[in-house]
Amino acid sequence: MKDFLKAYCLMAYLDRHPLTDASIGARIRIATLVLQKTEDAIERHGVADWEKILHIVHKEVHPLARYDLETDQLAKKRAETHCDKQKEDCDA
């Protein structure tokens, strides 16, 4: 039951917040965070109150995941800018 609840929390989170623009690394970090927070919530509250666990996990993960995604986007932009600059230097 514990593994099912962990999988359900992960699927519910990804359904609410698709990570289509995120890098593979960000997706893995967020999925790991969801599973870790679910495990912690199960240890505190048990598996019987799954709605409460789902709420707790979402409340704890969402701000951290949003920060991770923003950081990921900034890194992508920085890399693109760096590549563009190198292309300009090569052309000059």
All heavy atoms as an XYZ file, in Angstrom:
746
protein
N       0.818     -1.193      0.000
C       0.000      0.000      0.000
C       0.866      1.263      0.000
O       0.531      2.252     -0.623
C      -0.927     -0.040      1.220
C      -1.871      1.099      1.281
S      -3.059      0.971     -0.060
C      -4.131      2.284      0.325
N       1.975      1.177      0.696
C       2.880      2.314      0.799
C       3.421      2.703     -0.578
O       3.416      3.883     -0.943
C       4.024      1.930      1.738
C       4.757      3.046      2.360
C       5.819      2.435      3.266
C       6.337      3.396      4.266
N       7.403      2.842      5.079
N       3.877      1.734     -1.342
C       4.420      2.008     -2.678
C       3.343      2.541     -3.617
O       3.597      3.427     -4.433
C       5.058      0.750     -3.268
C       6.329      0.362     -2.553
O       6.961      1.250     -1.939
O       6.694     -0.817     -2.588
N       2.133      2.001     -3.490
C       1.029      2.479     -4.313
C       0.748      3.954     -4.014
O       0.557      4.755     -4.924
C      -0.238      1.643     -4.068
C      -1.428      2.175     -4.793
C      -1.598      1.938     -6.143
C      -2.386      2.933     -4.123
C      -2.689      2.436     -6.821
C      -3.476      3.444     -4.792
C      -3.636      3.195     -6.146
N       0.739      4.307     -2.747
C       0.478      5.688     -2.355
C       1.583      6.624     -2.848
O       1.315      7.737     -3.300
C       0.320      5.787     -0.836
C      -0.111      7.130     -0.282
C      -1.410      7.606     -0.926
C      -0.302      7.035      1.224
N       2.821      6.160     -2.792
C       3.931      6.964     -3.298
C       3.777      7.197     -4.800
O       3.952      8.318     -5.287
C       5.260      6.278     -2.978
C       5.626      6.365     -1.509
C       6.728      5.444     -1.092
C       8.030      5.632     -1.767
N       9.095      4.778     -1.213
N       3.434      6.151     -5.521
C       3.242      6.278     -6.967
C       2.056      7.193     -7.275
O       2.115      8.015     -8.195
C       3.025      4.898     -7.586
N       0.987      7.059     -6.500
C      -0.193      7.890     -6.710
C       0.123      9.365     -6.470
O      -0.286     10.233     -7.250
C      -1.342      7.443     -5.806
C      -2.580      8.278     -5.998
C      -3.382      8.094     -7.122
C      -2.921      9.260     -5.081
C      -4.507      8.874     -7.320
C      -4.052     10.042     -5.266
C      -4.834      9.845     -6.390
O      -5.942     10.622     -6.592
N       0.859      9.668     -5.413
C       1.235     11.056     -5.131
C       2.090     11.625     -6.257
O       1.902     12.772     -6.669
C       1.983     11.155     -3.799
S       0.910     11.045     -2.357
N       3.004     10.836     -6.764
C       3.854     11.284     -7.868
C       3.016     11.541     -9.116
O       3.150     12.585     -9.757
C       4.954     10.258     -8.160
C       5.915     10.608     -9.287
C       6.630     11.924     -9.006
C       6.915      9.486     -9.486
N       2.126     10.623     -9.447
C       1.282     10.802    -10.628
C       0.362     12.010    -10.466
O       0.179     12.785    -11.406
C       0.460      9.538    -10.887
C       1.290      8.403    -11.422
S       0.432      6.832    -11.720
C      -1.269      7.152    -11.547
N      -0.201     12.188     -9.282
C      -1.097     13.325     -9.042
C      -0.339     14.641     -9.163
O      -0.834     15.613     -9.749
C      -1.750     13.206     -7.667
N       0.884     14.699     -8.615
C       1.672     15.926     -8.705
C       2.014     16.248    -10.153
O       1.871     17.375    -10.600
C       2.953     15.826     -7.864
C       3.673     17.147     -7.824
C       3.313     18.117     -6.905
C       4.666     17.449     -8.749
C       3.922     19.354     -6.901
C       5.285     18.682     -8.748
C       4.920     19.635     -7.825
O       5.515     20.868     -7.833
N       2.457     15.241    -10.893
C       2.832     15.459    -12.286
C       1.625     15.796    -13.156
O       1.748     16.513    -14.151
C       3.570     14.241    -12.839
C       4.926     13.969    -12.191
C       5.521     12.690    -12.741
C       5.868     15.141    -12.370
N       0.459     15.298    -12.774
C      -0.763     15.627    -13.497
C      -1.127     17.099    -13.285
O      -1.529     17.786    -14.219
C      -1.905     14.719    -13.041
C      -3.144     14.912    -13.880
O      -3.014     14.925    -15.124
O      -4.238     15.054    -13.302
N      -0.959     17.577    -12.063
C      -1.277     18.974    -11.750
C      -0.220     19.942    -12.278
O      -0.522     21.073    -12.613
C      -1.381     19.164    -10.243
C      -2.588     18.527     -9.640
C      -2.626     18.827     -8.163
N      -3.669     18.050     -7.512
C      -3.822     17.973     -6.219
N      -2.990     18.619     -5.415
N      -4.794     17.261     -5.694
N       1.021     19.499    -12.285
C       2.135     20.369    -12.679
C       3.029     19.643    -13.685
O       4.074     19.114    -13.321
C       2.963     20.764    -11.453
C       2.160     21.347    -10.362
N       1.666     22.628    -10.394
C       1.723     20.815     -9.200
C       0.982     22.865     -9.303
N       0.986     21.777     -8.559
N       2.632     19.614    -14.955
C       3.465     18.935    -15.956
C       4.841     19.595    -16.058
O       4.963     20.809    -15.943
C       2.692     19.105    -17.261
C       1.392     19.721    -16.911
C       1.450     20.217    -15.514
N       5.840     18.797    -16.254
C       7.210     19.290    -16.301
C       7.763     19.241    -17.724
O       8.904     18.875    -17.956
C       8.087     18.453    -15.369
C       7.656     18.392    -13.907
C       8.538     17.419    -13.135
C       7.705     19.765    -13.287
N       6.940     19.639    -18.684
C       7.333     19.505    -20.088
C       8.541     20.358    -20.452
O       9.329     19.973    -21.307
C       6.158     19.867    -21.014
O       5.673     21.165    -20.659
C       5.035     18.858    -20.876
N       8.688     21.527    -19.820
C       9.808     22.405    -20.159
C      11.049     22.150    -19.310
O      12.077     22.780    -19.519
C       9.395     23.869    -19.992
C       8.320     24.270    -20.981
O       8.201     23.589    -22.023
O       7.604     25.245    -20.715
N      10.949     21.246    -18.370
C      12.062     21.003    -17.446
C      13.088     20.057    -18.065
O      12.761     19.216    -18.903
C      11.545     20.395    -16.149
N      14.310     20.208    -17.618
C      15.363     19.302    -18.067
C      15.182     17.941    -17.389
O      14.424     17.817    -16.423
C      16.738     19.871    -17.704
O      16.905     19.862    -16.298
N      15.877     16.964    -17.879
C      15.804     15.626    -17.292
C      16.256     15.671    -15.831
O      15.651     15.064    -14.963
C      16.676     14.627    -18.087
C      16.138     14.463    -19.509
C      16.757     13.286    -17.384
C      14.760     13.844    -19.592
N      17.310     16.415    -15.548
C      17.812     16.531    -14.180
C      16.777     17.117    -13.241
O      16.593     16.630    -12.121
N      16.080     18.174    -13.691
C      15.039     18.795    -12.861
C      13.882     17.824    -12.635
O      13.349     17.735    -11.534
C      14.539     20.076    -13.505
N      13.505     17.092    -13.668
C      12.419     16.118    -13.520
C      12.779     15.054    -12.494
O      11.957     14.671    -11.665
C      12.128     15.451    -14.859
C      11.525     16.369    -15.868
C      11.320     15.678    -17.184
N      10.996     16.652    -18.210
C      10.622     16.329    -19.418
N      10.529     15.060    -19.761
N      10.333     17.264    -20.288
N      14.003     14.577    -12.550
C      14.450     13.548    -11.602
C      14.480     14.105    -10.178
O      14.033     13.455     -9.242
C      15.820     12.988    -12.019
C      15.675     12.176    -13.307
C      16.433     12.142    -10.901
C      16.990     11.788    -13.938
N      15.006     15.325    -10.019
C      15.062     15.934     -8.686
C      13.664     16.131     -8.099
O      13.427     15.847     -6.923
C      15.803     17.269     -8.736
C      17.298     17.146     -8.911
C      17.997     18.479     -8.733
N      17.536     19.504     -9.647
C      18.029     19.709    -10.875
N      19.001     18.930    -11.334
N      17.572     20.683    -11.641
N      12.724     16.578     -8.923
C      11.367     16.817     -8.430
C      10.673     15.501     -8.110
O      10.006     15.377     -7.082
C      10.570     17.659     -9.442
C      11.162     19.075     -9.473
C       9.095     17.697     -9.085
C      10.665     19.948    -10.596
N      10.835     14.496     -8.952
C      10.239     13.188     -8.676
C      10.810     12.594     -7.392
O      10.069     12.054     -6.564
C      10.471     12.237     -9.845
N      12.107     12.730     -7.199
C      12.745     12.240     -5.976
C      12.215     12.978     -4.765
O      11.939     12.375     -3.720
C      14.278     12.415     -6.071
O      14.745     11.710     -7.213
C      14.970     11.903     -4.830
N      12.029     14.277     -4.896
C      11.495     15.083     -3.807
C      10.079     14.663     -3.457
O       9.740     14.527     -2.278
C      11.533     16.566     -4.196
C      11.126     17.572     -3.151
C      12.045     17.499     -1.931
C      11.129     18.968     -3.736
N       9.239     14.437     -4.461
C       7.864     13.993     -4.213
C       7.868     12.656     -3.473
O       7.151     12.472     -2.484
C       7.058     13.879     -5.527
C       5.729     13.169     -5.298
C       6.823     15.250     -6.126
N       8.682     11.722     -3.930
C       8.726     10.400     -3.283
C       9.244     10.500     -1.851
O       8.727      9.836     -0.951
C       9.583      9.442     -4.111
C       9.007      9.096     -5.492
C      10.012      8.269     -6.281
C       7.678      8.389     -5.380
N      10.241     11.340     -1.638
C      10.800     11.514     -0.296
C       9.778     12.148      0.643
O       9.591     11.683      1.776
C      12.046     12.382     -0.378
C      12.701     12.651      0.958
C      13.864     13.626      0.811
O      13.884     14.451     -0.094
N      14.818     13.513      1.703
N       9.098     13.188      0.193
C       8.095     13.856      1.026
C       6.903     12.940      1.286
O       6.310     12.977      2.361
C       7.631     15.166      0.383
C       8.713     16.215      0.299
C       9.164     16.663      1.675
C      10.201     17.760      1.578
N      10.682     18.205      2.877
N       6.557     12.107      0.317
C       5.478     11.144      0.515
C       5.862     10.133      1.583
O       5.070      9.812      2.470
C       5.128     10.426     -0.800
O       4.814     11.398     -1.792
C       3.954      9.486     -0.616
N       7.081      9.644      1.512
C       7.580      8.690      2.517
C       7.531      9.312      3.916
O       7.082      8.680      4.876
C       9.001      8.274      2.165
C       9.618      7.270      3.100
C       9.118      5.853      2.873
O       8.747      5.523      1.742
O       9.104      5.096      3.852
N       7.975     10.557      4.019
C       7.944     11.248      5.316
C       6.521     11.410      5.831
O       6.248     11.197      7.021
C       8.601     12.633      5.209
C      10.082     12.565      4.891
O      10.678     11.471      5.029
O      10.639     13.610      4.498
N       5.599     11.789      4.948
C       4.199     11.972      5.353
C       3.557     10.658      5.761
O       2.774     10.609      6.719
C       3.408     12.627      4.217
N       3.899      9.579      5.074
C       3.361      8.258      5.438
C       3.857      7.850      6.814
O       3.094      7.313      7.621
C       3.735      7.200      4.369
C       2.959      7.451      3.077
C       3.466      5.792      4.879
C       3.428      6.611      1.902
N       5.126      8.113      7.101
C       5.669      7.773      8.417
C       4.975      8.557      9.522
O       4.748      8.040     10.610
C       7.175      8.035      8.449
C       7.977      7.024      7.671
C       9.466      7.335      7.666
O       9.915      8.196      8.458
O      10.180      6.715      6.868
N       4.626      9.807      9.255
C       3.962     10.632     10.264
C       2.483     10.326     10.423
O       1.956     10.344     11.526
C       4.104     12.116      9.924
C       5.469     12.673     10.228
C       5.470     14.137      9.932
N       5.197     14.261      8.486
C       5.579     15.253      7.718
N       6.213     16.265      8.241
N       5.327     15.272      6.442
N       1.785     10.045      9.303
C       0.325      9.953      9.338
C      -0.239      8.580      8.986
O      -1.441      8.376      9.127
C      -0.284     10.994      8.390
C       0.134     12.389      8.712
N      -0.357     13.087      9.784
C       1.022     13.210      8.099
C       0.198     14.288      9.822
N       1.052     14.383      8.813
N       0.590      7.666      8.510
C       0.089      6.359      8.092
C      -0.535      6.452      6.703
O      -0.697      7.527      6.144
N      -0.908      5.315      6.156
C      -1.438      5.277      4.794
C      -2.947      5.468      4.728
O      -3.500      5.652      3.647
C      -1.057      3.960      4.067
C       0.432      3.878      3.844
C      -1.581      2.751      4.801
N      -3.628      5.419      5.862
C      -5.091      5.476      5.854
C      -5.625      6.811      5.337
O      -6.613      6.843      4.603
C      -5.633      5.202      7.250
N      -5.008      7.900      5.707
C      -5.503      9.220      5.312
C      -4.758      9.712      4.075
O      -3.975     10.658      4.123
C      -5.355     10.197      6.479
C      -6.196     11.437      6.309
O      -6.900     11.538      5.279
O      -6.162     12.296      7.205
N      -5.018      9.099      2.931
C      -4.268      9.385      1.723
C      -4.529     10.794      1.188
O      -3.654     11.400      0.598
C      -4.536      8.336      0.649
C      -5.955      8.269      0.194
C      -6.941      7.502      0.720
C      -6.538      8.996     -0.888
N      -8.112      7.720      0.049
C      -7.890      8.629     -0.948
C      -6.054      9.923     -1.796
C      -8.773      9.150     -1.884
C      -6.931     10.453     -2.730
C      -8.264     10.062     -2.773
N      -5.741     11.329      1.403
C      -6.022     12.686      0.935
C      -5.174     13.710      1.683
O      -4.672     14.669      1.100
C      -7.502     13.007      1.090
C      -8.381     12.250      0.108
C      -9.843     12.528      0.328
O     -10.245     12.840      1.466
O     -10.588     12.443     -0.660
N      -5.009     13.486      2.984
C      -4.179     14.377      3.788
C      -2.720     14.294      3.330
O      -2.040     15.306      3.219
C      -4.297     14.014      5.261
C      -3.525     14.931      6.180
C      -3.773     14.579      7.630
C      -3.124     15.597      8.541
N      -3.449     15.339      9.948
N      -2.260     13.090      3.067
C      -0.887     12.902      2.610
C      -0.681     13.597      1.269
O       0.317     14.287      1.067
C      -0.533     11.399      2.523
C      -0.441     10.837      3.938
C       0.755     11.167      1.754
C      -0.275      9.358      4.016
N      -1.628     13.452      0.366
C      -1.539     14.107     -0.938
C      -1.460     15.627     -0.770
O      -0.647     16.291     -1.414
C      -2.741     13.722     -1.798
C      -2.725     14.112     -3.252
C      -1.543     13.474     -3.969
C      -4.012     13.719     -3.926
N      -2.260     16.174      0.105
C      -2.253     17.614      0.368
C      -0.916     18.064      0.967
O      -0.341     19.068      0.548
C      -3.407     17.975      1.302
C      -3.417     19.423      1.683
N      -3.801     20.412      0.806
C      -3.074     20.048      2.833
C      -3.692     21.582      1.401
N      -3.260     21.390      2.634
N      -0.431     17.317      1.938
C       0.843     17.651      2.600
C       1.987     17.623      1.594
O       2.823     18.532      1.554
C       1.125     16.689      3.769
C       0.159     16.960      4.923
C       2.572     16.795      4.244
C       0.180     15.887      6.006
N       2.024     16.581      0.784
C       3.106     16.434     -0.195
C       3.082     17.605     -1.179
O       4.111     18.222     -1.453
C       3.010     15.077     -0.924
C       3.939     15.030     -2.127
C       3.323     13.949      0.032
N       1.912     17.930     -1.673
C       1.809     19.030     -2.627
C       2.242     20.341     -1.978
O       2.974     21.135     -2.582
C       0.373     19.149     -3.147
C       0.242     20.160     -4.232
N      -0.068     21.464     -3.985
C       0.408     20.062     -5.568
C      -0.098     22.137     -5.110
N       0.181     21.306     -6.097
N       1.815     20.564     -0.760
C       2.146     21.795     -0.047
C       3.650     21.926      0.199
O       4.218     23.019      0.101
C       1.400     21.814      1.289
C       1.586     23.056      2.093
C       0.790     22.952      3.383
C       1.130     24.075      4.332
N       0.439     23.919      5.601
N       4.313     20.816      0.489
C       5.753     20.852      0.773
C       6.601     20.866     -0.502
O       7.664     21.479     -0.534
C       6.146     19.659      1.645
C       5.610     19.734      3.057
C       6.017     18.552      3.911
O       6.740     17.656      3.415
O       5.594     18.516      5.076
N       6.141     20.193     -1.537
C       6.954     20.032     -2.742
C       6.835     21.221     -3.691
O       7.833     21.654     -4.270
C       6.584     18.723     -3.473
C       7.213     18.667     -4.858
C       7.013     17.526     -2.658
N       5.654     21.762     -3.844
C       5.430     22.762     -4.887
C       6.372     23.962     -4.809
O       6.968     24.333     -5.840
C       3.967     23.203     -4.919
C       3.656     24.034     -6.106
N       3.767     23.572     -7.402
C       3.266     25.326     -6.209
C       3.467     24.522     -8.235
N       3.148     25.610     -7.544
N       6.570     24.605     -3.660
C       7.506     25.744     -3.650
C       8.939     25.344     -4.008
O       9.636     26.066     -4.723
C       7.443     26.269     -2.210
C       6.270     25.643     -1.590
C       5.946     24.428     -2.371
N       9.365     24.183     -3.535
C      10.718     23.715     -3.836
C      10.860     23.367     -5.311
O      11.873     23.675     -5.944
C      11.062     22.510     -2.965
C      11.059     22.763     -1.455
C      11.213     21.447     -0.709
C      12.145     23.738     -1.069
N       9.842     22.735     -5.861
C       9.876     22.366     -7.274
C       9.853     23.607     -8.159
O      10.564     23.673     -9.162
C       8.695     21.457     -7.609
N       9.051     24.587     -7.790
C       8.991     25.821     -8.567
C      10.366     26.510     -8.576
O      10.826     26.978     -9.613
C       7.913     26.737     -7.997
C       7.653     27.939     -8.872
C       6.482     28.760     -8.421
N       6.597     29.074     -7.017
C       5.578     29.135     -6.182
N       4.364     28.886     -6.611
N       5.755     29.438     -4.922
N      11.014     26.548     -7.432
C      12.357     27.129     -7.346
C      13.342     26.347     -8.224
O      14.149     26.934     -8.950
C      12.838     27.153     -5.899
C      14.254     27.633     -5.746
C      14.562     28.984     -5.839
C      15.298     26.728     -5.543
C      15.865     29.437     -5.728
C      16.607     27.171     -5.424
C      16.880     28.523     -5.523
O      18.172     28.952     -5.415
N      13.245     25.021     -8.174
C      14.123     24.170     -8.983
C      13.905     24.445    -10.471
O      14.856     24.560    -11.246
C      13.869     22.701     -8.659
C      14.968     21.791     -9.179
O      15.724     22.201    -10.079
O      15.077     20.663     -8.681
N      12.644     24.570    -10.876
C      12.348     24.831    -12.288
C      12.836     26.212    -12.723
O      13.346     26.370    -13.836
C      10.846     24.695    -12.545
C      10.307     23.277    -12.445
C       8.794     23.282    -12.563
C      10.924     22.379    -13.487
N      12.682     27.211    -11.853
C      13.173     28.543    -12.185
C      14.697     28.538    -12.338
O      15.240     29.147    -13.256
C      12.746     29.553    -11.120
C      11.269     29.859    -11.149
C      10.818     30.692     -9.960
O      11.648     31.042     -9.097
O       9.614     30.985     -9.900
N      15.366     27.845    -11.442
C      16.816     27.726    -11.513
C      17.228     26.995    -12.785
O      18.192     27.380    -13.454
C      17.355     26.979    -10.278
O      16.895     27.646     -9.112
C      18.862     26.915    -10.260
N      16.487     25.964    -13.125
C      16.749     25.190    -14.341
C      16.602     26.067    -15.584
O      17.439     26.025    -16.489
C      15.774     24.005    -14.393
C      16.106     23.024    -15.486
O      17.261     22.558    -15.537
O      15.198     22.711    -16.292
N      15.555     26.880    -15.629
C      15.335     27.774    -16.768
C      16.451     28.812    -16.881
O      16.919     29.125    -17.978
C      13.973     28.473    -16.649
C      12.799     27.545    -16.840
C      12.770     26.925    -18.217
O      13.109     27.557    -19.210
N      12.373     25.666    -18.281
N      16.887     29.355    -15.734
C      17.983     30.321    -15.755
C      19.273     29.690    -16.275
O      20.016     30.310    -17.042
C      18.214     30.896    -14.355
C      17.174     31.895    -13.869
C      17.438     32.246    -12.401
C      17.190     33.141    -14.716
N      19.533     28.467    -15.855
C      20.735     27.766    -16.332
C      20.662     27.530    -17.834
O      21.672     27.664    -18.542
C      20.894     26.447    -15.586
N      19.479     27.189    -18.336
C      19.306     26.987    -19.771
C      19.571     28.278    -20.547
O      20.273     28.280    -21.550
C      17.862     26.546    -20.057
C      17.718     25.121    -20.462
C      16.295     24.872    -20.909
C      15.811     23.606    -20.298
N      14.442     23.263    -20.658
N      19.006     29.379    -20.046
C      19.209     30.671    -20.712
C      20.675     31.079    -20.676
O      21.208     31.594    -21.651
C      18.345     31.746    -20.050
C      16.887     31.620    -20.369
C      16.087     32.696    -19.676
C      14.604     32.496    -19.933
N      13.783     33.464    -19.210
N      21.326     30.822    -19.550
C      22.742     31.155    -19.415
C      23.569     30.350    -20.415
O      24.485     30.877    -21.055
C      23.206     30.876    -17.984
C      24.398     31.671    -17.573
C      24.771     31.511    -16.116
N      23.660     31.751    -15.216
C      23.267     30.910    -14.247
N      23.911     29.785    -14.057
N      22.266     31.206    -13.471
N      23.237     29.087    -20.561
C      23.964     28.230    -21.506
C      23.727     28.688    -22.939
O      24.661     28.710    -23.754
C      23.534     26.780    -21.324
N      22.488     29.061    -23.267
C      22.189     29.540    -24.617
C      22.940     30.838    -24.911
O      23.480     31.021    -25.998
C      20.688     29.750    -24.781
C      19.898     28.469    -24.839
C      18.395     28.700    -24.795
O      17.953     29.879    -24.727
O      17.657     27.703    -24.816
N      22.967     31.741    -23.937
C      23.680     33.007    -24.105
C      25.166     32.755    -24.309
O      25.804     33.377    -25.167
C      23.461     33.920    -22.874
O      22.070     34.103    -22.692
C      24.140     35.247    -23.040
N      25.704     31.822    -23.523
C      27.124     31.486    -23.651
C      27.418     30.927    -25.040
O      28.407     31.297    -25.672
C      27.514     30.493    -22.559
C      28.955     30.103    -22.598
N      29.961     30.976    -22.231
C      29.559     28.946    -22.974
C      31.120     30.367    -22.369
N      30.906     29.141    -22.825
N      26.550     30.030    -25.524
C      26.752     29.447    -26.854
C      26.647     30.514    -27.936
O      27.439     30.522    -28.878
C      25.720     28.350    -27.124
S      26.024     26.848    -26.184
N      25.677     31.417    -27.807
C      25.520     32.490    -28.790
C      26.754     33.390    -28.811
O      27.210     33.803    -29.875
C      24.278     33.336    -28.484
C      22.995     32.571    -28.758
O      23.036     31.541    -29.468
O      21.926     33.005    -28.248
N      27.274     33.683    -27.629
C      28.459     34.532    -27.541
C      29.667     33.854    -28.195
O      30.448     34.481    -28.884
C      28.772     34.881    -26.092
C      29.886     35.884    -25.956
C      30.100     36.311    -24.547
C      31.261     37.304    -24.530
N      31.615     37.778    -23.258
N      29.803     32.544    -27.965
C      30.919     31.817    -28.571
C      30.786     31.800    -30.093
O      31.781     31.925    -30.813
C      30.990     30.383    -28.043
C      31.607     30.277    -26.687
C      31.819     28.830    -26.278
O      31.162     27.933    -26.759
N      32.760     28.624    -25.358
N      29.568     31.673    -30.603
C      29.356     31.705    -32.052
C      29.737     33.058    -32.628
O      30.353     33.146    -33.688
C      27.887     31.395    -32.392
C      27.523     29.952    -32.224
C      26.064     29.725    -32.532
C      25.643     28.311    -32.196
N      24.194     28.116    -32.405
N      29.372     34.128    -31.905
C      29.722     35.473    -32.356
C      31.227     35.654    -32.363
O      31.779     36.260    -33.290
C      29.072     36.524    -31.460
C      27.580     36.637    -31.616
C      26.947     37.582    -30.613
O      27.694     38.233    -29.848
O      25.702     37.663    -30.600
N      31.900     35.149    -31.353
C      33.366     35.264    -31.275
C      34.030     34.498    -32.412
O      35.046     34.944    -32.960
C      33.883     34.761    -29.921
C      33.499     35.682    -28.779
O      33.087     36.839    -29.042
O      33.600     35.237    -27.605
N      33.479     33.354    -32.762
C      34.041     32.561    -33.861
C      33.816     33.248    -35.197
O      34.649     33.146    -36.096
C      33.417     31.171    -33.886
S      33.967     30.111    -32.545
N      32.669     33.899    -35.360
C      32.365     34.589    -36.612
C      33.207     35.833    -36.807
O      33.469     36.237    -37.942
C      30.884     34.957    -36.673
C      29.993     33.724    -36.778
O      30.505     32.654    -37.191
O      28.787     33.823    -36.466
N      33.658     36.431    -35.711
C      34.391     37.700    -35.808
C      35.816     37.505    -36.230
O      36.420     36.661    -36.574
C      34.400     38.404    -34.460
